[in-house]
Amino acid sequence: MLDCACFSKYKTLAIAVSGGKDSMALLHYFIANSARLPKFYVINFEHGIRGEESKSDSEFVKCYCDDAGLECEIVSLDCMTYCKGGGYTLEQGARLLRRAYYEDTVRQSKADRVLTAHHKSDNAESILMHIARGSGLKGICGIPTDDGVVMRPLLNISREEIEQYCKVNNVPFREDKSNADTSYDRNYMRNVIIPKLKDRYGALEDNLIGMASRASDAEEFIRSRCIKADIVHGVAKLPLSALSSDKILAQYSVIDALERLGSRVDITAGHIEDIIALKDKKNGAKIDLPHGYCACKAYCELHIYRQINLSIKQSLFGIGEVEWGNAILRVSPDVLPSALRIDGEKVPQGAVWRTRRQGDTFLPFGGGRRTLGDWLTDKKVPLYRRDTLPLLALGNEILAVLPYEISRSLAVDDTSERILYLSMESEQQ
């Protein structure tokens, strides 16, 4: 069914197995050919959606792995709560939660790749669904075989071939009753639309995948020529000139920035047009995007960022970490990347981390004393950031503005014996 050689460069693989026909076929193949394959183990998700049936599916996978002497990691997900909090459909939420787990698996070096059982028919379904929703070029490129985290080795194999493999090899599997529920978009496409189209156009799947391949080549060409955003402290920063170039290049500059922030879900063509239109608005103009993101004109740049909701307004200064919205503030005697350096002995007793207040003044390291507002304006700190910036302060005296600058009063000199490092690390770097 597969060429084992394509896995030879990996040391450890994780196989995502739901218990359904496709993933059980993939798992069976790996077990049958284990002598020619890297080390592998199984991940199974219990999504908390289908009650006892879902738990029974996970138990089926676990027992199958136990009988084969395989490690099986059962992961429980609370999709209902996640989707309610984020405004996602169950399909979207489950996909996002699984993807986050796959990324953690690879990032933590538990596996070099996570393998899923997506096949040719899945790919055709995805392409048609994107077309039906009015997708741009990206949506009709289809599912990638390997995106650096997830590898899909069955992508050139049809559903019929997988069914034949299961029949010949007596592969056990579970039927998910929800697969027949056409209220789900994918099931509607799979069970209603595609069979009718295939009756008329027998080569539908192959034709769709051929179109996707050509679209992918075109998209790669465009991406190679668009201006890429800088991602700084979780903010995507694009020069306004990127939005004034050819329309398609401007669109792809925005799309690329959104994807790198992980905020592409539910972004429509209308959102992208509205983002590009910010170039002609006044400084500080912004638009809200799905799932807590915003786009804003910040002087000569476009910024895309997640809105910060601070759970605390003040925290006593000290060595260690402080949660600050979507970021972590760190104070350490050890050198930190991109950190501000201060003389720890010069920090006055009672200094705190807080947000700005009326009457704040600042004596920057390289200038004279002024109001904090004037200094922020001169530094061209975007308006949307000013009310959530972490400030080290004593009364109305600002001692440090993260991640920008420290006060002259904390400067390190030849007599400094206790040097501390201040850093701000965001969720997206």
N, C-alpha and C positions, 0 to 999 in steps of 0.2 A: 504493500500500500504506500509506503514511504521509502525514501533513500536515507538510510541510517547515517551516511557520511555527512549530511547537512548539519548534524548535531555534534560533530567530532570536536569542534573548537570550544565546547562548553564543558565545565566540570560538574555542575549541578543544575538540574532543571526541576521546576515545579509544574505539575500538570493540574489544571483546574478541571475538576470532575463534578458534574452535577448529579450524575446517576442516569442521565438520559442516554439515548442511543449513540449520539455523536461522540460525547466525551468518553463513554465506556468503550467505544471502538478504539479511540486513541489510546486509552489506558491499556486495553488488551494487547494492542500492538506493541506498546513499550514493554510490557511484561514478557511477551513472547520473544522479543528481540533484545532483552536486557543485556545479554553478553556483548552485544555490539554497540551499546548505547552508554552515555554518561550516567552517573548516579542520578536518581530522580525520586521525588516524593509527590504526594497528592495534597491539593488544597480543595476543600469543599465548603461552600457557603450555605448557611441556613439563614434565609433572609427575614424570618419572622413575619411572613406574609400568609402562608398557606397552612398554618397550624400544625396538627399532628401529621398530615401528609408530608409536609416539608421536613419535619424531624425524622420521619420514617425513611425518606429518601437519603438523608445524611447518614442514618444508621446503616442503610444498604451499602453505601459507598465505603463506610468504615469497615464493615464486616468483609467486604470483598478485598479490601487492602490488607486486613489482618490475615486473611487466608493466604494471600500472596506474600506475606512478610514485608509489606510496604508501610512506611510511615504515612499517616493520614492526618492532616491538620484540619479540624472542623472549626470554622469561623462563624460565630453568631453575629448577625447584623440586625440592627433595629431600623429597618427601612422606613417604616411608617412614621416614626418620630423624625427621622432625618428629612424625609420628603415634606412633612408638614412644616418644619422649621425653615427649609430652604425654598419652598414653593415649587418643588419638582414633582413630576409624575412618578409613579412607582417604577416605571421602566427606566427613567432617567436616574432616579435616586439609586436604584440597585446597581446600575452601570457605574455611576460615579464612585460609590462605596467600594465596589470590587476593584475599580481602577486604582483607587488610592491604596488599597491593600497590595495590589500587584507592585506598585511603585515602591512601597515600603519594603517589600520582599527583596526586590533587586537592589535597592539602595543599601539595605542592611546586609547584603551579600549572602542572604539565605539561599538564593538561586541566581544563576546568570540570566535566565529568562523564565517567564511564566508562559506555559503553552496552553492555548485554548483550542477548542474543537470547531471553530468557525470554518465553514466549507464554502464551496463555490455557490451553492444555492443561497446561503446566508448573505454572501457578498452581493448577489444579484438583488435580493430583497432590499438590502440597505441602499443600493443605488436607486432603485425604483422609489423607495420611501423618500429619499432626499429630493428626487425630481418632483414628486407629488407635492412636497412642501415648499417648492420654489427655491431650492438650494442654488448656491453659486457653484463655481467650478470645483471648489474643494469637495463639496458633497458628492459629486458624481465620480470622484477618483476611486471610490471603493475602499475596502478595508486593506490596510497594508499587511504584507506578510510578516514583517518584523519592524516594530517601531522603537526598538531599543529596550523595551520593557516586556512587551507581549509578543510572542511568536505564534503564528497560526499555520502550522505545517499542513493542514488539510485544505488549504484555501483553493487548491486546484483540483479538488476531488468533489464530485457531485454527491448530493444526498442519496441518490440511487446506488452509487458505488459503496457508500458507507452501509446502507441497508443490506446490500449483498454480502459485505464483509461480515456483518453481525450474523447473518443467516448461516453462512458457510462455517463460521468459527463458533457458533453457539454462544455468542456474547450476551450475557444477561444485561438487562437495563430496566429502568423505571419509566413509565409514561407520566408526564406532568399534565394533569387534567386541565390546567390553566392554558395549555398550548392550543386548546380548542376554543378559547374565549376570544371572539373576534372584536371585543371592545378594546383590546390591546392593538395598537397600530400594526405591529409586526405580524401578529396572528392574522389580522384582516388581510394584509398584503400576501401572506403565505398561503392562507386557506381559501381566499375568495378571488383576489385579483390575479395573482400569477397563474393559477391553473387555467383561467379563461384566456389569458394572453398566450400561454404555451400551446393551447389548443389551436390557436390561429398562427402563432409564430414559434415553430418548433425549436428554433435555435436561439430563443430569447436569452437564456442565461449567458451563453457564449458571446452573443452580440453585445449584451450589456457590459460584460467584463472587458471585451475588446474596446468599447467606447471609454470605459473607465481608464484603461491603460493609456489611451491617447490623451485623455483629460489630465492624467497624472503628469505626462511629459510636458504638457502646456503649462500646468501649474508650477512645476519645478522651474521652468524657464522664467516665469513671471517672478517667482519668489527670489530667484537669484539676482534680480534687478531692482527690487524694491528696497527702500531705505528701512533698516532695522532699528527698532527702539532700543534704548539703553534701559535695563532694568536696575533701578537703584532703590534700595530699601523698600522693595515691594511695589514700586511705582514704575510704570512703563513711560519713558520720556521720548517723544518724537519731535524733531524740529518741524516747525510749521511748513518749512519748504517741502517736507515729505507729503504734505496734503495738497500742495499746489502743483504737483507733477501730473503726469498722465493719470486719468481717472482710475484705470485698473491698477496702476502702481500704488496710488494713494490708498485704494481699498485694501490692497494686500499688505501695505505697511501697517494699517490698523488691524487687520485680521491676524497678522503675525504677532503683533503686540498682545492682543487679547488671548491668543493661544498660549503664549509664553507665560502669561499671568494665570492661566487656568480658568479664564472667565469667558470662554467662548460659548458656553451653554446658553441657549435661548436668545442669542444675539441674532437679530434679523438684518436683512439688507437695509431696512429703514434706519435701524440703529447706526449702522456704519455710515450711511449718508449724513445723519445728524452729527455724528462725531466729526466727519470731514468738514462740515459746515461751520464748526467752531472756529476755524481759521479766520473767518471774516467777522467774528463777534468781538466784543470788548474783552479786555483782560479780566479773568475771573469768571467768565461765562462758563456754565457747566450743564451737563445733562446727566440724568440718572439712568443707569443700565440695570439689567436684571441681576438679582442675587447680591445686592449691596455694593455694586461697583458704580463708579462715576467716571466721566471724562470731563476734563476742564482745560480751558485755555490759560496757560501760565506764562505770561510774557511772550517770549518767542518760541514757546514749546507747547505741545499737547501732552497732557498727563492723563493716564488712565490708572485708577487706583481703587482699592476697596475702602469704603468709608470706615472710619475708626469709631468704635463705641468704647469709651473708657469706663472700666468698672471701678477705677479708683481715681480720685482727684489729687491725692497727695500721699507721699511715702517718704519716710525718714531715710536720709542718705546713709549708706553703709556698704561694705563689701558684700557682693552677692548679686542675685538677679531679681528684677521686678517686672511683672507682666504689665505691658503698656499697650492696650488695644491689640493690634495685630503684630506687635513687636515685643521683644525682650530687651530690657536695659540691663547691661552688665557692668559691674564695677569690680575690677580685679587688679591684684598686684602683678599679675602676669601679662605679658604683651598680648594684646588682642588685635586682630586685623582691622584696619581702618578705624582705629580708636583715637580718641582725644587723650592727651597725656596731661596729668595735673600733679601738683605737689599735694599729697594727701594730708600733710601736716597743716596746710593753709586753709583746709576746709573748716569753716567755723562750726562750733557746736550748734545743733538745732537746724542745720541745713536740710532742706527737703527737696524731693522731686515733686513738681506740680506743673499745672498749666499757667498761662499768662494771666495777669491781673492788671487792672487800671493802675497807673503810676509806676510800673516796672521800669527800672533803668539798667543799663548795661555798660560796662567798661571793657570793650573787646580787646583781645590780645594785641591787635594791630591798629588801635585808634583811640579817640577820645570818648569820654562818657556821653551817652545820649539816651533818649527814651528807647525802650525795646522796640516799639512800633516803627520808629524811624530807622533803626538798625535793620530790622527785618525787611523793610522796603528797599533799603540800599542793597541788601544782599539778594533781593529779588526772590525771597522765600514766598512760594505761592500762597494766596489768601486762604485756600482750603486747608493748609497745613498749620496755620498759625495758632489756632485754638487747641490743637492737640499735641503740639511740640512738647517734649519733656524738658523742663527747665530745672536746673539746680539753683535753688534760691534760699536766701535768708531775708525775711521781710520782703521789701521791694527791690532788694539788690540781687540781680541775676548773676550767678557764678558760672554757669555753663548753659549753652543752648545745643542740645543734641539733635542731629549729628554734626552741627556746623562749627561751633567755636567755643572757647573757654574765655573767662574773664582774665584780665591781666593779673588780678589778685591771686590766681591759682597757678601762675606760670612756674614751670620748673626752672631752677637755676643751679649754679655750681654748689650751693649748700643743701640742695634737696636730698633728703635721705629716704623718703617714703613716697615713691612714685606710684601713682595709680592710673589705670587705663579705663576710660569710659567708652562703651560701645552700644550701638543700637542695631539689633538684628531682626529683620522682618521675616514673616512666614515665607515670602517669595524673595529669593535673592537672585 
